[in-house]
Amino acid sequence: IDCLKSSVITFISHQIGQAFVEPPTFDISKSFADSVNTTPLIFILSPGTDPVSDVIAFADKLGMLKRFESISLGQGQGPKAMKLIENAQGSGGWVLLSNCHLMESWMPTLEAVVEQFNPDNMQTSFRLWLTSMPAKSFPVQVLQNGVKMTNEPPSGLRANLLRSYSALSDELFKESNKPEIFKTLLFGFCFFHAVVQDRRKFGPIGWNIAYGFTPEDLQVCRQQLMLFVNQYEQVPYKVLNAKINYGGRVTDDKDKLLISTILQTFICPESVEQKDGYKYSTSGLYYAPAAETMEEFITYIKGLPLYPMPEAFGLHENCNITCAQDEALKLLTGMQSMVSLSSGGGEGGSADSVMDDTAASIQDRLPKPFPLDVCETKFPTLYEESMNTVVKQECLRYNKLIWSMTSSLKDFRKAIKGLIVMTAELEAAGKSLFVNEVPEMWSKKGPLSLKPLSSWYLDILARVGFFQMWFDLGHAPPVFWISGIFFPQAFFTGAMQNFARKYGEEIDLLSFSQHTMDHISDAKAQLTTPPDDGVYVYGIFLEGARFDNTTHQL
């Protein structure tokens, strides 16, 4: 499955063309060309992006910077925003209202203002720019009438580099006293920016915390680089460490060490001295090219692999397996969600009948909730037996899931027959049933799981069955199915408490030791009495290793 995404990309590029797998660089001028003075231009924000600098640069390019006003919306900013819009309508200026989602109360006023735009009463050059995160409070009328744009952080080294260089021009090189040094180190900073952005896709292997680096971080580094290269005879590499520009976002101590180490690969004396002979990675594919113009840099960047190997990020090639599997699953999930709910052909029934049948089959096999009053009587809170508390907590957790499933299935089957109103939540649950996914209202109350609905439900039945056996037994079983416990941390704490109270030890000083009983083939059948100390558990999984029963070790 880890090869799925790359295979799909190869197939599309061969069948319909390379242009369909390469994300285009953001071009604000195309969106501007589609607008008139009565249509607002709306930026839909995403984490790690800030289009304000793009709008300011575009205003400067069109000679509108002197007639450009911007304001960040928030408490008390409504009247100021109104005044800016009124003034700009008469002068033909531009107004940028940032973060509309932060001022829900003023959104109806904004809607009224936009509805009253009259082209006869305003200059043709007037434009209203808006930025907002996706929010329910944003006026639908404004959204429908406006030109909508989103500028998500590009995915992939090549796309990141193309975006960085698309915003630059050859005039930048002329500002430097030492253009050769500046070009090499600027490419190093751009490559560094692309690496720190794209490492996030590797999860905790890339960064302990996923940081939202922005183009403004790179812009500050570029300005500092120009300043230091022009002012100093020797490049002050110790100052060009990005600890302030990038390190200010980094909070984890290991990530701080990592980002400094990564930067040293790209910003170092060797890169300037050896020029394109200095390679950024072992493959030799990545280096600062000996280019003279922006066009030559962009040509080199376009020749880089569309999806680079982990060695470009300084990681082992095995890192790509987990990352590629996650991306493949997202692709398949997206394709599955696009299945038309109205389609039904051949022998298959309609979507409604499929959803109703699925709901009925789950409903018929739903276990009964545990009687909590009887549970309290059977398992009283005892000082010497902490497992009684564990089993009561687990029964309550599974009861909440069973209650949610019972009520939602009952309501959904009524709604699909038209007996009650089909709410958005029930409709979402029905779509999930249709494509064999666990409805969100169940997964929120259930144990963490990545299984599809059919496997997830069988797992829930097995888990409830384990606790039903414990309930019927009236005391802790001799061996525990660790995978079936909703909150295993409480189970381990309970086991430790039992030992601490039995021997009068401080629980904070205790830790677990494990003994693998590889001579046991069927734990439930062979282990009929509990151990004197500790607990017997089965159902532990190994990932990336196996247990050797001959040598009795991993």
Solvent accessible surface area in square Angstrom, and as a share of the most:
residue,aa,sasa,rsa
1,I,101,0.51
2,D,51,0.26
3,C,85,0.51
4,L,54,0.27
5,K,55,0.23
6,S,62,0.40
7,S,60,0.39
8,V,49,0.28
9,I,25,0.13
10,T,65,0.38
11,F,128,0.53
12,I,52,0.26
13,S,22,0.14
14,H,144,0.64
15,Q,119,0.53
16,I,107,0.55
17,G,25,0.24
18,Q,85,0.38
19,A,82,0.63
20,F,141,0.59
21,V,19,0.11
22,E,66,0.30
23,P,72,0.45
24,P,127,0.80
25,T,59,0.34
26,F,64,0.27
27,D,61,0.32
28,I,19,0.10
29,S,40,0.26
30,K,143,0.60
31,S,19,0.12
32,F,41,0.17
33,A,81,0.63
34,D,109,0.57
35,S,7,0.05
36,V,83,0.47
37,N,12,0.06
38,T,35,0.20
39,T,32,0.19
40,P,0,0.00
41,L,0,0.00
42,I,1,0.01
43,F,2,0.01
44,I,57,0.29
45,L,24,0.12
46,S,20,0.13
47,P,108,0.68
48,G,14,0.13
49,T,18,0.11
50,D,60,0.31
51,P,3,0.02
52,V,38,0.22
53,S,36,0.23
54,D,46,0.24
55,V,0,0.00
56,I,68,0.35
57,A,63,0.49
58,F,12,0.05
59,A,0,0.00
60,D,84,0.44
61,K,155,0.66
62,L,83,0.41
63,G,60,0.58
64,M,15,0.07
65,L,77,0.38
66,K,202,0.86
67,R,106,0.39
68,F,25,0.10
69,E,88,0.39
70,S,57,0.37
71,I,25,0.13
72,S,65,0.42
73,L,4,0.02
74,G,18,0.18
75,Q,185,0.82
76,G,51,0.49
77,Q,45,0.20
78,G,1,0.01
79,P,102,0.64
80,K,117,0.49
81,A,0,0.00
82,M,56,0.25
83,K,132,0.56
84,L,37,0.19
85,I,2,0.01
86,E,100,0.45
87,N,86,0.44
88,A,8,0.06
89,Q,37,0.16
90,G,51,0.49
91,S,63,0.41
92,G,0,0.00
93,G,1,0.01
94,W,3,0.01
95,V,0,0.00
96,L,0,0.00
97,L,0,0.00
98,S,12,0.08
99,N,42,0.21
100,C,0,0.00
101,H,40,0.18
102,L,112,0.56
103,M,22,0.10
104,E,112,0.50
105,S,102,0.65
106,W,21,0.07
107,M,4,0.02
108,P,87,0.55
109,T,53,0.31
110,L,0,0.00
111,E,52,0.23
112,A,41,0.32
113,V,20,0.12
114,V,9,0.05
115,E,105,0.47
116,Q,140,0.62
117,F,20,0.08
118,N,59,0.30
119,P,79,0.49
120,D,126,0.65
121,N,115,0.59
122,M,18,0.08
123,Q,92,0.41
124,T,113,0.66
125,S,40,0.26
126,F,0,0.00
127,R,24,0.09
128,L,2,0.01
129,W,0,0.00
130,L,0,0.00
131,T,2,0.01
132,S,5,0.03
133,M,70,0.31
134,P,103,0.65
135,A,40,0.31
136,K,213,0.90
137,S,36,0.23
138,F,17,0.07
139,P,9,0.06
140,V,96,0.55
141,Q,74,0.33
142,V,1,0.00
143,L,60,0.30
144,Q,125,0.56
145,N,69,0.35
146,G,9,0.09
147,V,28,0.16
148,K,99,0.42
149,M,11,0.05
150,T,71,0.41
151,N,15,0.08
152,E,110,0.50
153,P,34,0.22
154,P,27,0.17
155,S,77,0.49
156,G,3,0.03
157,L,1,0.01
158,R,19,0.07
159,A,14,0.11
160,N,5,0.02
161,L,0,0.00
162,L,26,0.13
163,R,43,0.16
164,S,15,0.10
165,Y,1,0.01
166,S,59,0.38
167,A,83,0.65
168,L,24,0.12
169,S,58,0.37
170,D,57,0.30
171,E,103,0.46
172,L,28,0.14
173,F,11,0.04
174,K,150,0.64
175,E,107,0.48
176,S,10,0.06
177,N,104,0.53
178,K,47,0.20
179,P,52,0.32
180,E,84,0.37
181,I,40,0.20
182,F,0,0.00
183,K,14,0.06
184,T,19,0.11
185,L,0,0.00
186,L,1,0.00
187,F,0,0.00
188,G,0,0.00
189,F,3,0.01
190,C,2,0.01
191,F,0,0.00
192,F,0,0.00
193,H,7,0.03
194,A,1,0.00
195,V,1,0.01
196,V,0,0.00
197,Q,10,0.04
198,D,10,0.05
199,R,10,0.04
200,R,63,0.23
201,K,66,0.28
202,F,14,0.06
203,G,31,0.29
204,P,110,0.69
205,I,93,0.47
206,G,1,0.01
207,W,6,0.02
208,N,83,0.42
209,I,82,0.42
210,A,80,0.62
211,Y,13,0.05
212,G,33,0.32
213,F,0,0.00
214,T,16,0.09
215,P,38,0.24
216,E,45,0.20
217,D,12,0.06
218,L,11,0.06
219,Q,61,0.27
220,V,63,0.36
221,C,1,0.01
222,R,52,0.19
223,Q,99,0.44
224,Q,58,0.26
225,L,0,0.00
226,M,24,0.10
227,L,91,0.45
228,F,33,0.14
229,V,0,0.00
230,N,42,0.22
231,Q,123,0.54
232,Y,106,0.40
233,E,145,0.65
234,Q,145,0.64
235,V,19,0.11
236,P,26,0.16
237,Y,55,0.21
238,K,187,0.79
239,V,79,0.45
240,L,6,0.03
241,N,56,0.29
242,A,10,0.08
243,K,118,0.50
244,I,147,0.75
245,N,21,0.11
246,Y,0,0.00
247,G,13,0.12
248,G,64,0.61
249,R,94,0.34
250,V,3,0.02
251,T,98,0.57
252,D,34,0.18
253,D,93,0.48
254,K,125,0.53
255,D,3,0.02
256,K,100,0.43
257,L,124,0.62
258,L,50,0.25
259,I,9,0.05
260,S,22,0.14
261,T,74,0.43
262,I,15,0.08
263,L,5,0.03
264,Q,120,0.54
265,T,49,0.29
266,F,7,0.03
267,I,10,0.05
268,C,14,0.08
269,P,55,0.35
270,E,74,0.33
271,S,2,0.01
272,V,25,0.15
273,E,131,0.59
274,Q,95,0.42
275,K,101,0.43
276,D,60,0.31
277,G,48,0.46
278,Y,37,0.14
279,K,86,0.36
280,Y,18,0.07
281,S,17,0.11
282,T,137,0.80
283,S,62,0.40
284,G,23,0.22
285,L,93,0.46
286,Y,2,0.01
287,Y,52,0.20
288,A,6,0.05
289,P,20,0.13
290,A,78,0.61
291,A,9,0.07
292,E,96,0.43
293,T,49,0.29
294,M,12,0.05
295,E,121,0.54
296,E,83,0.37
297,F,1,0.01
298,I,34,0.17
299,T,89,0.52
300,Y,37,0.14
301,I,0,0.00
302,K,120,0.51
303,G,67,0.64
304,L,10,0.05
305,P,48,0.30
306,L,35,0.17
307,Y,90,0.34
308,P,7,0.04
309,M,101,0.45
310,P,0,0.00
311,E,46,0.21
312,A,6,0.05
313,F,7,0.03
314,G,69,0.66
315,L,26,0.13
316,H,117,0.52
317,E,110,0.49
318,N,89,0.46
319,C,18,0.11
320,N,40,0.21
321,I,78,0.39
322,T,78,0.46
323,C,8,0.05
324,A,15,0.12
325,Q,65,0.29
326,D,70,0.36
327,E,46,0.21
328,A,0,0.00
329,L,92,0.46
330,K,150,0.63
331,L,60,0.30
332,L,73,0.37
333,T,68,0.40
334,G,32,0.30
335,M,111,0.50
336,Q,67,0.30
337,S,76,0.49
338,M,159,0.71
339,V,70,0.40
340,S,57,0.37
341,L,52,0.26
342,S,103,0.66
343,S,61,0.39
344,G,49,0.47
345,G,59,0.56
346,G,84,0.81
347,E,184,0.82
348,G,50,0.48
349,G,42,0.40
350,S,64,0.41
351,A,6,0.05
352,D,79,0.41
353,S,45,0.29
354,V,55,0.32
355,M,16,0.07
356,D,26,0.14
357,D,94,0.49
358,T,34,0.20
359,A,0,0.00
360,A,20,0.16
361,S,51,0.33
362,I,6,0.03
363,Q,53,0.23
364,D,118,0.61
365,R,125,0.45
366,L,31,0.16
367,P,31,0.19
368,K,172,0.73
369,P,55,0.35
370,F,6,0.03
371,P,59,0.37
372,L,64,0.32
373,D,106,0.55
374,V,64,0.37
375,C,1,0.01
376,E,90,0.40
377,T,110,0.64
378,K,77,0.32
379,F,1,0.00
380,P,56,0.35
381,T,100,0.58
382,L,72,0.36
383,Y,150,0.57
384,E,117,0.53
385,E,49,0.22
386,S,7,0.05
387,M,5,0.02
388,N,12,0.06
389,T,50,0.29
390,V,7,0.04
391,V,0,0.00
392,K,31,0.13
393,Q,74,0.33
394,E,1,0.00
395,C,0,0.00
396,L,69,0.34
397,R,65,0.24
398,Y,0,0.00
399,N,0,0.00
400,K,101,0.43
401,L,0,0.00
402,I,1,0.01
403,W,119,0.42
404,S,17,0.11
405,M,1,0.00
406,T,60,0.35
407,S,59,0.38
408,S,11,0.07
409,L,2,0.01
410,K,107,0.46
411,D,54,0.28
412,F,4,0.01
413,R,64,0.23
414,K,78,0.33
415,A,8,0.06
416,I,35,0.18
417,K,118,0.50
418,G,62,0.59
419,L,126,0.62
420,I,72,0.36
421,V,122,0.70
422,M,69,0.31
423,T,68,0.39
424,A,85,0.66
425,E,110,0.49
426,L,15,0.08
427,E,84,0.38
428,A,56,0.44
429,A,7,0.06
430,G,1,0.01
431,K,93,0.40
432,S,16,0.11
433,L,7,0.03
434,F,43,0.18
435,V,18,0.10
436,N,59,0.30
437,E,54,0.24
438,V,29,0.16
439,P,1,0.01
440,E,119,0.53
441,M,30,0.13
442,W,3,0.01
443,S,53,0.34
444,K,150,0.64
445,K,96,0.41
446,G,7,0.07
447,P,8,0.05
448,L,180,0.90
449,S,48,0.31
450,L,188,0.94
451,K,98,0.41
452,P,67,0.42
453,L,5,0.03
454,S,64,0.41
455,S,45,0.29
456,W,4,0.01
457,Y,4,0.01
458,L,105,0.52
459,D,23,0.12
460,I,1,0.01
461,L,45,0.22
462,A,50,0.39
463,R,27,0.10
464,V,5,0.03
465,G,38,0.36
466,F,14,0.06
467,F,0,0.00
468,Q,68,0.30
469,M,74,0.33
470,W,1,0.00
471,F,17,0.07
472,D,92,0.48
473,L,76,0.38
474,G,27,0.26
475,H,107,0.48
476,A,25,0.19
477,P,4,0.03
478,P,29,0.18
479,V,8,0.05
480,F,8,0.03
481,W,46,0.16
482,I,18,0.09
483,S,33,0.21
484,G,0,0.00
485,I,7,0.03
486,F,49,0.21
487,F,84,0.35
488,P,45,0.28
489,Q,108,0.48
490,A,21,0.16
491,F,0,0.00
492,F,74,0.31
493,T,66,0.38
494,G,3,0.03
495,A,7,0.06
496,M,36,0.16
497,Q,56,0.25
498,N,36,0.18
499,F,70,0.29
500,A,7,0.05
501,R,90,0.33
502,K,119,0.50
503,Y,109,0.41
504,G,70,0.67
505,E,91,0.41
506,E,113,0.51
507,I,59,0.30
508,D,129,0.67
509,L,140,0.70
510,L,42,0.21
511,S,101,0.65
512,F,90,0.38
513,S,108,0.70
514,Q,155,0.69
515,H,153,0.68
516,T,74,0.43
517,M,56,0.25
518,D,38,0.20
519,H,130,0.58
520,I,35,0.18
521,S,107,0.69
522,D,69,0.36
523,A,19,0.14
524,K,133,0.56
525,A,66,0.51
526,Q,89,0.39
527,L,21,0.11
528,T,100,0.58
529,T,96,0.56
530,P,88,0.55
531,P,34,0.21
532,D,134,0.69
533,D,63,0.33
534,G,49,0.48
535,V,45,0.26
536,Y,48,0.18
537,V,50,0.29
538,Y,58,0.22
539,G,27,0.26
540,I,122,0.62
541,F,173,0.72
542,L,92,0.46
543,E,172,0.77
544,G,86,0.83
545,A,54,0.42
546,R,173,0.63
547,F,57,0.24
548,D,40,0.21
549,N,96,0.49
550,T,116,0.68
551,T,74,0.43
552,H,116,0.52
553,Q,105,0.47
554,L,137,0.68
